[in-house]
Amino acid sequence: MGGGCAFQFSEPYKFNAEKDQRGDFGYTGGIGIEYRFHEHWMAQIEAICYYSVISTTKQYMNHQKDYRYNTTIGLQAGVAYVF
C-alpha cells in the first residue's frame, strides 16, 4: 500500500573509555523575526545554532590529532492564530 519506505537499523555500539568522549558542552544562539499581518494572524521564522566546544573523541594517541565537533543548525517557520 502507500509509497513510503520503512528501514530497520540496529547496530550495537560499545563506548571505548579510552577514545570516546561521552560528555558534551557548548553554546546555543538564535535569531528570529515575527510579523503580524492581520489582527489575529502572525507568521514567524527563526534560526538556531547549537555549537559544541568539546570534541566527541579523546586524543589518546600522541601522533594522531583527530578532533570532531558537533554543530547543528535548525530553521523553523510557522503561522499562528492569535485569539
Helices and strands as residue ranges (DSSP letters): E 26-35, E 41-52, E 71-81
